[in-house]
């Protein structure tokens, strides 16, 4: 939604900021309140990138807000540094550096650990500010006397001291903040951050260094927090120590949740609601200190019933209203989409000609023939249980290998070791002449070995287009790149890659459909498509036919045949018939060891295999 | 100024604080381990225990009844909280669970502030444990010695509950794999309610037995919650022994650093937490299974 019309959001934001001073006073907002809202809003933009877009709920933003604020205020008051704006930027840089260090610690863990660690960090900063550093921060007195910004143009000078004149200054920076944030979330990095929020496992499996990107989001949030903290000192002409209080983080989180997450403007709206209600409850209703109780209850109810906040609720309402009152405009889209899906399922699938060069696997090591992958003595023990025992396995370049075996034969563990999802207990895995045992999933994917999962691992809240784009970005940009301000269409080869993958897996007509709305067979094809987008020289397919209807199965077998050109593939599946049809050679695993290996005909004829595995079927 | 008596008394203070943190953290960790919900209102439970005990005390004048009243009240709050709110969040993302328990914490704190004001209250220690005791080389407040005993008894009770009863077996199995426990035909929802109640009660009990040591304020739970988090990060989530060991370590760090310079106690605590995270990311006694 945010991506469609360039500059529309920016222009609307600018108009809104220009109109606000003429409208808000009639709604009972004092200029001072509006200025506070802007600072919270700016603080919240960074937090939304961290929480709404990347999915990291930090309770420690007060530490960074305070750091930026106090560094700027210290420069401007105690050191007599003359320039307000550059002081704000120095404060921002300091907060970013601190954010980097804090992120290094906090991001060692995810989920609730991350939340707990950030709480602890925020509390520590508060104590440090109050005691060991009180000589610099003024302890509980804060730093009074922060000057107001002056803009000297030679012929005239503007002093943004308070009220609406300060509003101009703050609104300008809020606008800059929004413009930069929009660029970031529209950039390749922004797409990857959303991928991390949706499915961190897959984001790293397609080849993104998710830890580095999370740290990036954390530093961005820190920079916004630091700049906003500096503005707080400027606005109040005083840097208050309570910027460091846990309460600051708490208020930020609640305002963001109230306004809405993942839309950048949520914190601004949330702050407006919060500060308005605070005023209203305290003065108009005269309930005094109980205002926080009321706001707390409002917050709990919102989390309960309107998790996407006010903006999210309005968006849903608008969609609902649109669907209800403008059926002619809305319904054709799904109606047109369904026949495509059913056609794909019912008709005998026709392999579409695909330009082979476009999606061919990456250039192989010069003159390399012979084998692409080999394992030597590969062993995996779980405690006393030996899952894979001393497996020697060789796959030649260009081969299509099938792996079969009864349940519990160790196929999945074997596969997971090949893709480096689990580390072997002993043995070597040599891929393209290099031992990859002990590497990360991300690194082996970047080297050209990837897997399509048995259970779909998609970015379910994103569209098909975004899903493929995310996988393509890893292949085209490497595992980590800080192109925060680049537009995705400026990434060379991205569009091509997207179109070809979509064509290969027959999803060209479904590009703008959210993954959650796809049929099972389509999701399955997208799952394979994500792996294909990485242009692997070796593609592993973990039960690609699992759970498919007969027609979907036929179609997928066709798909697998069509993509095998120039590619080495290893398939694990239970579907014997398909396996013997597809594979050139088949390896049979049983009880953690290789039982037999050969052409499908040899395997079908093998007594050992029949006894161990096929016996029940063919006897 | 360093002297041995000072060191001994701070070590004892650390033991008291550590035991307290161990008990509160155990409550938090068994709730998280079993239900998969990190209760950010756990600090508020500690505070509620103190206030409920205070109210009981003012009506009855009995410390024992105050402890009983405080604990039972918080257990009730825990059970209601699980039944009315938390239950609807098991299938929602982690962040939603954090947000809603966080919101509830604020509601509890503000409710108490609204009803009791921001003034602090004191519950005197029971008459038989008032005054000071001579340990030979130093004098130490009697109640604090008793407190260590009380908390040790409570921890022992919790240990017996977890390791020697059927409920405890289910809870420990649930920490390993709660889906499997459900598949075995055990009424998981009922177990969840009971566990939440017991976990909350551990915090509430700690709140009232600690009331004679520190005065009651509405936001007293906040710093306790932060310390509890550090304890859990150090000890490992879902591990009862980890909570106990982590609690004692954290208590001693805070106390012993305070002896040198109180301002740095949090810095030290944080430094140790960071060290543990670097060396053993899953905590001293935690395992990787829950992540």
Contacts between the chains, C-beta under 8 A, distances in Angstrom:
chain1	res1	chain2	res2	distance
A	51	B	95	7.5
A	55	B	95	7.2
A	57	B	94	7.7
A	57	B	95	4.7
A	57	B	98	5.8
A	57	B	99	7.6
A	105	B	274	5.2
A	105	B	277	6.3
A	108	B	277	5.0
A	108	B	278	7.3
A	108	B	281	5.6
A	109	B	277	7.0
A	109	B	281	6.3
A	109	B	291	7.6
A	110	B	291	7.1
A	111	B	94	5.2
A	111	B	291	7.1
A	112	B	32	7.2
A	112	B	38	4.2
A	112	B	94	6.0
A	112	B	98	7.0
A	112	B	237	7.6
A	113	B	233	6.6
A	113	B	237	7.3
A	113	B	291	7.8
A	115	B	38	7.0
A	115	B	94	8.0
A	115	B	98	5.6
A	116	B	38	7.2
A	116	B	229	3.9
A	116	B	230	8.0
A	116	B	232	6.7
A	116	B	233	6.0
A	117	B	229	7.6
A	117	B	233	6.3
A	117	B	273	7.4
A	117	B	277	7.4
A	119	B	225	7.5
A	119	B	226	5.7
A	119	B	229	5.6
A	120	B	226	5.7
A	120	B	229	5.4
A	120	B	230	5.2
A	120	B	233	7.3
A	120	B	269	7.8
A	120	B	270	6.1
A	120	B	273	6.3
A	121	B	270	6.9
A	123	B	223	7.0
A	123	B	226	4.4
A	123	B	266	6.5
A	124	B	266	4.7
A	124	B	267	6.3
A	124	B	269	7.6
A	124	B	270	4.4
A	127	B	263	6.9
A	127	B	265	7.9
A	127	B	266	4.3
A	127	B	267	7.4
A	128	B	263	7.8
A	128	B	266	7.3
A	128	B	267	6.3
A	130	B	263	7.8
A	131	B	262	7.5
A	131	B	263	3.2
A	131	B	264	7.9
A	132	B	263	5.0
A	132	B	264	6.5
A	132	B	267	7.3
A	246	B	222	6.5
A	246	B	226	7.9
A	250	B	102	7.3
A	250	B	106	7.3
A	253	B	99	7.2
A	253	B	102	7.2
A	254	B	103	7.4
A	254	B	106	7.9
A	257	B	99	5.8
A	289	B	113	6.7
A	289	B	114	6.8
A	290	B	110	7.2
A	290	B	114	5.1
A	292	B	106	7.0
A	292	B	110	4.7
A	292	B	113	7.9
A	293	B	107	6.5
A	293	B	110	3.7
A	293	B	111	6.0
A	293	B	113	7.8
A	293	B	114	5.5
A	296	B	103	5.9
A	296	B	106	3.9
A	296	B	107	4.3
A	296	B	110	5.5
A	297	B	107	5.8
A	299	B	99	8.0
A	299	B	103	4.5
A	299	B	106	7.2
A	300	B	85	7.7
A	300	B	100	6.2
A	300	B	103	3.9
A	300	B	104	6.1
A	300	B	107	6.2
A	303	B	96	6.3
A	303	B	99	4.7
A	303	B	100	4.7
A	303	B	103	5.9
A	304	B	85	7.5
A	304	B	88	7.3
A	304	B	100	6.7
A	307	B	92	7.7
A	307	B	96	6.1
